[in-house]
Amino acid sequence: MLRTPFKFYAPSGVGAPRPPGTSAWTGPAGARCHGGVAGLFEREAVQNAPAKFKREARSRLKGVKQLPWEVAMTAEDAAKGLGSFLGASDIQPAAVLDLTKEQIHAILDETTNKGNTALEKALYSHADAVTTRFFGDEIYYRGIVEFSNVCKNDCNYCGIRKHMNGVMRYTMPVEEVVEVARWAFENHLGNIMLQSGELPGEARLRYLTRLVREIREATVAMDRSARGDAGKGIADSELGMAVSLSVGELPRSDYEALFAAGARRYLLRIETSNPDLYKALHPHEMSWEQRVRCLQDLKDVGYMIGTGVMVGLPGQTLQDLSGDIRFFKDIGANMIGMGPYITEEGTPTAEAWGMQYGSVDKKAHMKAMFDLTTRMNALARTVVGNANISATTALQAIDPMGREIALRRGSNVLMPILTPTKYREHYQLYEGKPCITDTAEECRRCLNARITMIGKRVTDSVWGDPPNFLKPIVGVPVAGGGAAAVAAAPADVAPRSLHTLACPVALTSRNKPATGARPLQGSAGLPLLHTTSRVHTRRCGGLLGGSKAMRAFWSSAPPSAPASAPAAVQPLQPSTDRGSDVQRINIGVFGVMNAGKSTAINAITRQDTSIVDATPGTTADVKVALMELHDFGPAKLFDTAGIDEEGALGNKKRAKTLSTLKECDVALIVLDGLRLLPLAAPGAAKAALRDALKWELQLMQAAEKHGVSPLLLLNTKGGAGAGADASGAHARIRELVDPAGMAGWAAIDLGAASVQSKGASVDVPTALSGFLQDGVAASRARETAHSLPSAVLSPEAAVFLNIPMDAETPTMRLLRPQALVQEEAIRHWATTTAYRMDLAAARSGDPQRVAKERARFDRALEPLLKVWGGERQRIGRGRKGVREVEGEEGALEPLLK
């Protein structure tokens, strides 16, 4: 049996052993305190944290009077508060409570839908007291290595699903993963989680068994070497690094083989305890029953098992979430991980989310889901007691301090991402995943700082076994009345059914909601998760061919309404939002060779994303990096080759660079100060400067042509151009390259340690980030040109799309302009009819073939003509773009030519 190994390291600072019973940070009378916001940045670990963390922390905490993770009540007051709501006066501080599903639901409903902040504070404080009871102020690390994104499944919510477009598949070599494990062990991590897509089979089993075995062998050897004589007599099973797996559903024999190789923990997320909702989220070949069977097999083999759910799924109810907490308790979960559902563009569940929540403020909605997730963590801690509960990375995607808050609301585990950065951008499970550009060292330093900031401490070089593996806590049953009994949901709720809003009939105005049927509203007016199991069922093929991607639940009708009357689907309102997903900003960096483009990219991402060298033409192709921009969310950065390179290869690079510019929302054009500023000196010939700026002018013209917002960055290398007339030289350059003054402008020495920005001295990455944010704001303020006239962008409109398609057209896709036009119409709730014309027949010299195609076209168009009284609008190829054609006679002649 695995046990926590001896601490053979003697680290200093954060993680150093402290006397039992003392906290990491004490104030008056031994109470935990935080020393105020200013004091947060005086601790050693915080001082050594990456600059990105400090910016996030200061931004999040600016002006706050109470730290967001502070515990609001003493353990005694928290127990009284919970007891008062549950109708039980004998709840002890830090007690594990064996709550029923109805009691859990009552707490969730009261805090989520009714805004009972006093109960919410009591819940959080009680969960923190339970955590302290079993774990003190210790936080366990579990380092994650996402070693492969190859998956056989098509789960509707997942960004690496089998048929997800644009995913570069990879599997790390065994040797590379083992090297990561060695680094982790050297840096005091005692547990490594190997995570991947699901790919059962003999080849993957051989890979996994070898990987687990080699990690165990390597780290056991390192452990023995570090212990020296003190390690003699200790069995290998007590040494080295604990290996955890998260590789999906496998045959029991595979679980046994991996256990024999040395794996001892296994994470298999259930995603939801409701079989119907599980079915809606997964392909038909996957089943909830099989998932549970695998978890039971893992327990029987001897693993410590972990599972978890997503919070905020389309169609999920508070009843579902209440059942999730009981599921964790009943199956005996040793590790629990819950995160808010965050959409990933291009997945069916994201589309379903847009149908259910597309009209709400997404930022406010995700904040509500963040709070609901931490309530779930607190309830899991209160009910399960001494299991390990993770502060998931997805929480930080919503709130920069999300994981810190979770650690004071019941969580005790953090999961630094150890995946090498070259793979991370290809393991995107959801939009805006944080830390994908951080190195493992930066991630570790950042997490150390986060833990120190909230008065907890890192526990180095331990496996962090969940106590309930050996000694589960049953909990104290709570048999009381009180508000919880009144708030309990009725037991005679109608059974659920699947529902899809992809069904066209759901979009018609004739579907009026039944009296009293409405989505539940939170205090901010946002639709929250509903408390009923009643559902309106409408079976049809729909646009998704009968897809079960989404269910919609509405509150029960009032008592006066017939019990059997189901709530109807709410009519959808027109929206210009770009779907349900966080919009990713595309930012390209352009310029001539050696202007400083790659230096700018590295400053923005705060790591060596691109190679920087004085050799012209070092950047040979487009380099892509993903990151988060403060206040704007996920961004995609493009580092491009110099536009001025000559020769055949230079022409290819230039074409690729200009093609990349078309994809961008913002173009950061870097100007070479060393080359341009001497030509902008007083008395210099203006023609020479204009000639030197010919490539930048070409980029500006291309940006204007494609609707891209330009930003001009003059790289004053080594203080180039500094002097009395520096501002005049800058103005002369700007006047030539941007005479209209429409582009953002900044002059920064990219090689400097610090620069002046808005009256303050800041480092170059901070100055660049602020400049980029101004550009992004300008880009989003630009009015988006429509492909279709406004007259047909409404729910009352019908659009007939004549889509040409040659025999050579590739299968499985439409041309991008065709797809964009159809998407725009559907986005505005217009009804579309797509027609493929037989071009060979239409262009034929045979009158009979032309007449036959004309008749087919008439039949396709006839339903629309009846609705619109013989009038229709045709999207043409000419410059006008739209021509009105009235009547029947001669209408097809232009189309058939």
Beta strands, then each sheet from edge to edge (+ up, - down):
strand 1: 97-98
strand 2: 138-141
strand 3: 143-148
strand 4: 191-196
strand 5: 242-246
strand 6: 263-267
strand 7: 304-311
strand 8: 335-340
strand 9: 388-391
strand 10: 413-414
strand 11: 457-458
strand 12: 476-477
strand 13: 585-591
strand 14: 623-629
strand 15: 633-639
strand 16: 666-672
strand 17: 709-715
strand 18: 744-748
strand 19: 754-757
strand 20: 760-763
strand 21: 798-802
strand 22: 831-835
strand 23: 871-875
strand 24: 882-886
sheet 1: 1+ 12+
sheet 2: 10+ 2+ 11+
sheet 3: 3+ 4+ 5+ 6+ 7+ 8+ 9+
sheet 4: 14+ 15- 13- 16- 17- 18-
sheet 5: 19+ 20-
sheet 6: 21+ 22+
sheet 7: 23+ 24-
end
